[in-house]
Amino acid sequence: MLGLRKEERRLAIVAAVVFTILNGLLIYCHYDSFTRGARVGFWSVFYNHLCMSGYDVFSLIFISCMRLHWNALRHPLFVTVLLPMYWINHWLMPQTEFNFAVFLMAALLIAADVWGAVLLHRILRDIVGVKFGDATLLTALFYGFAHVMTAAIVPDHFALSLPLLLLALFMTGRHLQRGTRFTWLQQALLFFLTAGVTLTNGVKIALAAWMVNGKKVFSWKSILSFVVPTLMLGAVFVWQQETIIKPQEQRIKHIEAAVAKKDPARIERLKTHDAFVKKQNGEALTKDVPLLEWSDMTTSRIRSVVDNLFGESLQLHKDHLMEDVQQTRPVFVSYGSTISYVVEALLVLLLVAGAWVARRQRFFLIVATWFGFDMLMHLGFGFGINEVYIMTAHWAFIIPIAAAYLLRQRQDAWLRFAVAALTIWLWAYNGTVLVGYLLTI
């Protein structure tokens, strides 16, 4: 399953070259600063200089000095993924005074990007059943989306979540084709890995298992396949809390106390910024329940769909380019060109038409339930709605999958031409804007 087929080798090589170039440009933009390994404040080096749409750069800080700044409850396995890279860097950096964090993280991202491209291509070929050329075209379309392309190079967890979700979809499709069921071990491993990288994605594994296994998913053995990895992830979280987070919080309190005495004005600036962030995040459903504190019940859903969900997610806005909504970016930004709205409408039309064609396909219904779950989280509860575009890699694969069903049914040359034109536009527009940004920051 994990080996490359002959027809996939060229795709993998092209993907490796493209993602290596993009990751290389990200490193190049601050090479001298990012690679300093002696007497450096790594928060200042990375957080203060690498701003890309609100994606976290905390993985680079962790690999550099093992300081954990993300929410460990939402990403309990991320530390485990990064620890080996910290050990390697910690061994090399004192001897060389050179920080290898950006290179180690880039290698992980490139591997995940190539694996994701191959898995999506295989889903389109084997599960949906389109021709090699159509599968390649739609894979290129997907990676041309603004915040799939961006997620492929930023040092966050989204590029790691994507291939795991695609692997789960591929296995789901295989079971549906063969009339087999998920084994308890498959469920446990997929749940442990996907939920470990992004907690809410574990729900998608449960949905897939339910739609494939039917009532069998409620057997004791099947239930344990979700309970056991949940307990294991809980144990990992508790270990992180006790060994990394609590000692770190104590050190931070001492630092903050010292800063408050030395520079009271800085504390006031931080309070002002916290008030701005609170306003940007909207009003939560409740602040008394874990995770629900991240909800947002006031941000406009309609504008979120137009400007962000199917806007910024798929095509970058040149105004406020790569700005963070927690810092300087407005929640909503409009395009300066009508063509961007035309492209957005065509992509939504492609999704809707493909979904209609595939509405009776069990595999597509599973993809649609995943999409529905994401929309319930983002548009319903408002989780991350003010920066919903950074979650694009978690759901946007529904567009090429839906389009694949449409291309499989219709052999019209004009339809393929339209998809090819959209793909070229996305790569030309988003690629030019992204590369231009990397070369100027």
C-alpha positions as CSV (number, residue, x, y, z in Angstrom):
1,M,0.0,0.0,0.0
2,L,2.8,2.4,0.8
3,G,5.0,1.5,-2.1
4,L,5.2,3.6,-5.3
5,R,3.7,2.2,-8.5
6,K,5.4,2.7,-11.8
7,E,2.8,5.3,-13.0
8,E,3.1,7.2,-9.7
9,R,6.9,7.7,-9.9
10,R,6.9,10.7,-12.2
11,L,4.1,12.3,-10.1
12,A,6.2,11.7,-6.9
13,I,9.3,13.1,-8.5
14,V,7.5,16.3,-9.8
15,A,5.9,16.7,-6.4
16,A,9.2,16.3,-4.6
17,V,10.9,18.9,-6.8
18,V,8.0,21.5,-6.5
19,F,7.7,21.1,-2.7
20,T,11.5,21.2,-2.2
21,I,11.7,24.4,-4.2
22,L,8.8,26.0,-2.2
23,N,10.3,24.8,1.2
24,G,13.7,26.0,0.0
25,L,12.3,29.5,-0.7
26,L,10.8,29.6,2.8
27,I,14.2,28.8,4.3
28,Y,16.0,31.2,2.0
29,C,13.9,34.2,3.1
30,H,15.5,34.2,6.5
31,Y,18.4,31.8,6.2
32,D,20.9,33.7,8.3
33,S,18.5,34.3,11.1
34,F,16.8,30.8,11.1
35,T,20.1,28.9,11.1
36,R,21.8,30.7,14.0
37,G,22.4,28.2,16.8
38,A,24.2,30.2,19.5
39,R,23.0,32.8,22.0
40,V,19.6,33.1,20.3
41,G,16.1,33.7,21.5
42,F,14.2,31.2,19.3
43,W,10.8,32.9,19.9
44,S,12.2,36.1,18.5
45,V,13.9,34.3,15.6
46,F,10.9,32.4,14.4
47,Y,7.6,33.9,15.7
48,N,8.6,37.5,15.2
49,H,9.9,37.0,11.6
50,L,7.9,34.1,10.0
51,C,4.3,35.3,9.6
52,M,2.2,33.4,7.2
53,S,-1.6,33.7,7.6
54,G,-1.6,32.7,11.3
55,Y,0.0,29.3,10.8
56,D,2.0,28.3,13.9
57,V,5.8,28.2,13.7
58,F,6.0,26.6,17.1
59,S,7.4,23.3,15.7
60,L,10.6,25.2,14.8
61,I,10.8,26.6,18.3
62,F,10.3,23.1,19.8
63,I,12.9,21.5,17.6
64,S,15.3,24.3,18.5
65,C,14.9,24.4,22.3
66,M,12.0,22.0,23.3
67,R,9.6,24.8,24.3
68,L,6.0,23.8,23.7
69,H,3.7,26.7,22.7
70,W,0.7,25.0,21.0
71,N,-2.4,23.5,22.6
72,A,-1.2,20.0,23.5
73,L,-4.8,18.8,24.1
74,R,-5.7,19.5,20.4
75,H,-2.5,18.0,19.0
76,P,-1.3,15.4,21.6
77,L,1.0,13.4,19.2
78,F,2.7,16.4,17.6
79,V,5.4,16.4,20.3
80,T,6.2,12.7,19.7
81,V,6.6,13.5,16.0
82,L,9.0,16.4,16.7
83,L,11.0,14.9,19.5
84,P,13.4,12.8,17.3
85,M,14.2,16.0,15.3
86,Y,14.8,17.9,18.6
87,W,17.3,15.2,19.7
88,I,19.1,15.3,16.4
89,N,19.2,19.1,16.4
90,H,20.2,19.2,20.1
91,W,23.1,16.9,19.3
92,L,24.3,18.9,16.2
93,M,23.7,22.5,17.2
94,P,26.2,22.9,20.1
95,Q,29.0,21.5,18.0
96,T,28.3,23.6,14.9
97,E,26.5,26.6,16.2
98,F,24.1,26.0,13.4
99,N,20.3,25.4,13.8
100,F,19.1,22.6,11.6
101,A,15.4,22.9,12.7
102,V,14.2,24.4,9.5
103,F,15.9,21.7,7.4
104,L,14.6,18.9,9.6
105,M,11.0,20.2,9.5
106,A,11.2,20.8,5.8
107,A,12.3,17.2,5.2
108,L,9.3,16.0,7.1
109,L,6.9,18.3,5.3
110,I,8.3,17.4,1.8
111,A,7.8,13.7,2.7
112,A,4.3,14.3,3.8
113,D,3.5,16.4,0.8
114,V,4.7,13.8,-1.7
115,W,2.9,11.0,0.2
116,G,-0.3,13.1,0.2
117,A,-0.1,13.8,-3.6
118,V,0.4,10.1,-4.3
119,L,-2.4,9.0,-2.1
120,L,-4.9,11.5,-3.6
121,H,-3.9,10.4,-7.1
122,R,-4.4,6.7,-6.0
123,I,-7.8,7.5,-4.6
124,L,-8.9,9.2,-7.9
125,R,-7.5,6.3,-9.9
126,D,-8.4,3.2,-7.8
127,I,-11.5,4.3,-5.9
128,V,-13.2,6.8,-8.1
129,G,-11.9,5.1,-11.3
130,V,-10.8,8.0,-13.5
131,K,-8.1,7.9,-16.2
132,F,-4.4,8.6,-15.3
133,G,-4.5,12.0,-17.0
134,D,-7.6,13.1,-15.2
135,A,-6.3,11.9,-11.8
136,T,-3.0,13.8,-12.4
137,L,-4.9,17.0,-13.4
138,L,-7.1,16.9,-10.4
139,T,-4.2,16.2,-8.0
140,A,-2.5,19.3,-9.5
141,L,-5.8,21.3,-9.1
142,F,-5.9,20.4,-5.4
143,Y,-2.3,21.4,-4.7
144,G,-2.9,24.6,-6.6
145,F,-5.4,25.7,-3.9
146,A,-4.0,28.6,-2.0
147,H,-3.9,27.1,1.5
148,V,-3.1,23.6,0.4
149,M,0.0,25.1,-1.3
150,T,0.8,27.2,1.7
151,A,0.1,24.4,4.2
152,A,2.6,22.3,2.3
153,I,5.5,24.5,3.3
154,V,4.6,26.2,6.7
155,P,6.0,24.4,9.8
156,D,2.5,23.5,11.2
157,H,0.6,20.2,11.6
158,F,-1.7,20.5,8.6
159,A,0.7,19.0,6.0
160,L,0.9,16.0,8.4
161,S,-2.8,15.6,8.9
162,L,-3.5,15.6,5.1
163,P,-1.8,12.3,4.1
164,L,-3.2,10.6,7.2
165,L,-6.7,11.6,6.2
166,L,-6.1,10.5,2.6
167,L,-4.7,7.2,3.8
168,A,-7.9,6.6,5.8
169,L,-10.0,7.5,2.7
170,F,-8.0,5.2,0.5
171,M,-8.4,2.3,3.0
172,T,-12.1,3.1,3.3
173,G,-12.5,2.9,-0.5
174,R,-10.7,-0.4,-0.6
175,H,-13.0,-1.9,2.0
176,L,-16.1,-0.7,0.1
177,Q,-14.8,-2.1,-3.1
178,R,-14.0,-5.5,-1.6
179,G,-16.9,-5.7,0.7
180,T,-14.7,-6.1,3.7
181,R,-14.6,-4.3,7.0
182,F,-12.1,-2.3,9.0
183,T,-10.4,-4.5,11.6
184,W,-10.1,-3.3,15.1
185,L,-6.4,-2.8,14.7
186,Q,-6.9,-0.7,11.5
187,Q,-9.4,1.5,13.3
188,A,-7.2,1.9,16.4
189,L,-4.1,2.8,14.4
190,L,-5.9,5.3,12.1
191,F,-7.7,6.9,15.0
192,F,-4.5,7.1,17.1
193,L,-2.5,8.8,14.3
194,T,-5.2,11.2,12.9
195,A,-6.6,12.2,16.3
196,G,-3.0,12.4,17.7
197,V,-2.0,15.0,15.1
198,T,-5.4,16.9,15.2
199,L,-7.8,15.7,17.8
200,T,-11.1,16.4,15.9
201,N,-10.0,14.4,12.9
202,G,-10.4,11.3,14.9
203,V,-14.2,11.8,14.5
204,K,-13.7,11.3,10.8
205,I,-12.2,7.8,11.4
206,A,-15.2,6.9,13.5
207,L,-17.6,8.1,10.8
208,A,-15.7,6.1,8.1
209,A,-15.7,3.0,10.3
210,W,-19.4,3.4,11.0
211,M,-20.3,3.7,7.3
212,V,-18.1,0.7,6.3
213,N,-18.7,-1.6,9.2
214,G,-22.3,-0.7,10.0
215,K,-23.7,-1.9,13.3
216,K,-20.5,-3.9,13.9
217,V,-18.8,-0.6,14.8
218,F,-20.8,-0.7,18.0
219,S,-19.4,-4.0,19.2
220,W,-17.3,-4.1,22.3
221,K,-14.1,-4.9,20.4
222,S,-14.7,-2.1,17.9
223,I,-15.5,0.4,20.7
224,L,-12.3,-0.6,22.5
225,S,-10.4,0.2,19.3
226,F,-11.4,3.8,19.8
227,V,-11.2,3.8,23.7
228,V,-7.7,2.4,24.0
229,P,-6.0,4.9,21.6
230,T,-7.9,7.7,23.3
231,L,-6.5,6.6,26.6
232,M,-3.1,6.3,25.1
233,L,-3.3,9.9,23.7
234,G,-4.5,11.0,27.1
235,A,-1.5,9.4,28.7
236,V,0.8,11.2,26.2
237,F,-1.0,14.5,27.0
238,V,-0.5,14.0,30.7
239,W,3.2,13.2,30.2
240,Q,3.6,16.4,28.2
241,Q,1.8,18.4,30.8
242,E,3.9,17.1,33.7
243,T,7.4,16.9,32.0
244,I,7.3,19.9,29.6
245,I,4.3,22.3,30.0
246,K,4.2,22.8,33.8
247,P,8.0,23.4,34.3
248,Q,7.8,25.7,31.2
249,E,4.9,27.7,32.7
250,Q,6.8,28.2,35.9
251,R,9.7,29.6,34.0
252,I,7.4,31.9,31.9
253,K,5.8,33.3,35.1
254,H,9.2,34.3,36.4
255,I,10.1,35.9,33.1
256,E,6.8,37.8,32.9
257,A,7.2,39.0,36.5
258,A,10.7,40.3,35.6
259,V,9.4,42.0,32.4
260,A,6.5,43.6,34.4
261,K,9.0,45.3,36.7
262,K,11.4,46.3,34.0
263,D,9.0,47.3,31.2
264,P,5.4,47.9,32.5
265,A,4.5,49.5,29.1
266,R,5.1,46.2,27.4
267,I,2.6,44.5,29.7
268,E,0.0,47.2,28.8
269,R,0.7,46.6,25.0
270,L,0.1,42.9,25.6
271,K,-3.2,43.6,27.3
272,T,-4.2,45.8,24.4
273,H,-3.3,43.1,21.9
274,D,-5.2,40.4,24.0
275,A,-8.3,42.7,23.8
276,F,-7.9,43.0,20.0
277,V,-7.6,39.2,19.6
278,K,-10.7,38.6,21.8
279,K,-12.7,40.9,19.4
280,Q,-11.3,39.1,16.3
281,N,-12.3,35.7,17.8
282,G,-15.9,36.7,18.3
283,E,-18.1,35.6,21.2
284,A,-17.7,32.0,22.4
285,L,-20.6,29.7,23.1
286,T,-19.1,29.1,26.6
287,K,-15.8,29.6,28.2
288,D,-16.4,27.0,30.9
289,V,-16.1,23.9,28.7
290,P,-12.8,22.8,27.2
291,L,-12.6,23.2,23.4
292,L,-15.9,25.1,23.3
293,E,-13.9,28.2,24.5
294,W,-12.6,28.2,20.9
295,S,-16.1,28.6,19.4
296,D,-17.4,31.8,17.8
297,M,-21.1,32.6,17.6
298,T,-21.0,36.1,16.2
299,T,-18.8,36.2,13.1
300,S,-20.8,36.4,9.8
301,R,-21.2,33.0,8.2
302,I,-22.2,34.3,4.8
303,R,-19.1,36.5,4.4
304,S,-17.0,33.7,5.9
305,V,-18.1,31.4,3.1
306,V,-17.5,33.9,0.3
307,D,-14.4,35.6,1.5
308,N,-12.6,32.9,3.4
309,L,-14.0,29.3,3.1
310,F,-14.2,29.3,-0.7
311,G,-12.2,32.6,-1.1
312,E,-8.9,32.8,0.7
313,S,-8.8,29.0,1.1
314,L,-8.6,28.6,-2.7
315,Q,-7.1,31.9,-3.9
316,L,-4.9,34.2,-2.0
317,H,-6.0,37.8,-1.4
318,K,-3.3,40.3,-2.4
319,D,-4.5,42.8,0.1
320,H,-3.3,41.9,3.6
321,L,-1.3,39.1,2.0
322,M,-0.3,36.4,4.5
323,E,-1.2,38.7,7.5
324,D,-2.4,37.0,10.7
325,V,-6.0,37.7,11.8
326,Q,-4.7,37.7,15.3
327,Q,-2.3,40.5,14.5
328,T,-3.2,42.9,11.6
329,R,-5.4,41.1,9.1
330,P,-9.1,42.0,9.0
331,V,-11.4,39.0,9.4
332,F,-12.8,39.7,5.9
333,V,-10.9,40.9,2.8
334,S,-12.4,41.4,-0.6
335,Y,-10.7,40.6,-4.0
336,G,-9.7,43.5,-6.2
337,S,-10.5,41.6,-9.4
338,T,-13.8,40.2,-10.7
339,I,-11.9,37.2,-12.1
340,S,-11.1,35.9,-8.7
341,Y,-14.9,35.7,-7.9
342,V,-15.5,34.0,-11.2
343,V,-12.9,31.4,-10.4
344,E,-14.4,30.9,-7.0
345,A,-17.8,30.4,-8.4
346,L,-16.5,27.9,-11.0
347,L,-14.8,25.9,-8.3
348,V,-18.0,25.8,-6.2
349,L,-20.0,24.8,-9.3
350,L,-17.5,22.0,-10.0
351,L,-18.0,20.8,-6.4
352,V,-21.8,21.0,-6.6
353,A,-22.0,19.3,-10.0
354,G,-19.6,16.5,-9.0
355,A,-21.5,16.0,-5.7
356,W,-24.8,15.6,-7.6
357,V,-23.3,13.0,-9.9
358,A,-21.8,11.1,-7.0
359,R,-24.7,11.4,-4.6
360,R,-25.4,7.7,-4.6
361,Q,-21.8,6.6,-4.3
362,R,-21.0,5.3,-0.8
363,F,-17.4,6.4,-0.9
364,F,-18.4,9.9,-1.8
365,L,-21.0,10.0,0.9
366,I,-18.2,9.3,3.4
367,V,-16.2,12.1,2.0
368,A,-19.3,14.3,2.2
369,T,-19.9,13.4,5.9
370,W,-16.3,14.4,6.6
371,F,-16.9,17.7,4.8
372,G,-20.2,18.1,6.7
373,F,-18.4,17.6,10.0
374,D,-15.8,20.2,9.2
375,M,-18.6,22.7,8.2
376,L,-20.5,21.9,11.4
377,M,-17.3,22.7,13.4
378,H,-16.4,25.9,11.5
379,L,-19.7,27.4,10.3
380,G,-21.8,25.8,13.1
381,F,-19.8,26.2,16.3
382,G,-17.4,28.7,14.7
383,F,-14.2,26.9,15.5
384,G,-11.5,28.9,13.8
385,I,-14.1,30.6,11.6
386,N,-12.1,33.9,11.5
387,E,-9.2,32.0,9.9
388,V,-11.0,29.0,8.5
389,Y,-8.7,29.0,5.4
390,I,-5.8,27.6,7.4
391,M,-7.8,24.4,7.8
392,T,-8.2,24.0,4.0
393,A,-6.1,20.8,3.9
394,H,-8.6,19.1,6.2
395,W,-11.5,19.3,3.8
396,A,-10.7,20.7,0.3
397,F,-10.0,17.2,-1.2
398,I,-13.7,16.9,-1.6
399,I,-13.5,19.2,-4.6
400,P,-11.1,17.1,-6.8
401,I,-12.9,13.9,-5.6
402,A,-16.3,15.3,-6.6
403,A,-14.8,16.6,-9.9
404,A,-13.4,13.1,-10.6
405,Y,-16.9,11.6,-10.5
406,L,-18.1,14.3,-12.9
407,L,-15.2,13.6,-15.3
408,R,-15.8,9.9,-15.1
409,Q,-19.4,10.3,-16.1
410,R,-18.9,13.0,-18.8
411,Q,-16.3,12.7,-21.5
412,D,-16.8,16.3,-22.8
413,A,-13.5,17.9,-23.9
414,W,-14.8,21.3,-22.8
415,L,-15.1,20.1,-19.2
416,R,-11.5,18.9,-19.1
417,F,-10.4,22.1,-20.7
418,A,-12.3,24.0,-18.0
419,V,-10.6,22.0,-15.2
420,A,-7.2,22.4,-16.8
421,A,-7.8,26.2,-17.2
422,L,-8.7,26.4,-13.5
423,T,-5.6,24.4,-12.5
424,I,-3.3,26.6,-14.6
425,W,-4.9,29.7,-13.2
426,L,-4.5,28.5,-9.6
427,W,-0.9,27.6,-10.0
428,A,-0.1,30.7,-12.0
429,Y,-1.9,33.1,-9.6
430,N,-1.3,31.5,-6.2
431,G,2.2,30.3,-7.1
432,T,3.2,33.8,-8.3
433,V,1.8,35.5,-5.3
434,L,3.3,33.0,-2.8
435,V,6.7,32.9,-4.4
436,G,6.7,36.7,-4.7
437,Y,5.9,37.0,-1.0
438,L,8.7,34.5,0.0
439,L,11.2,36.4,-2.0
440,T,10.4,39.8,-0.4
441,I,9.9,39.0,3.3
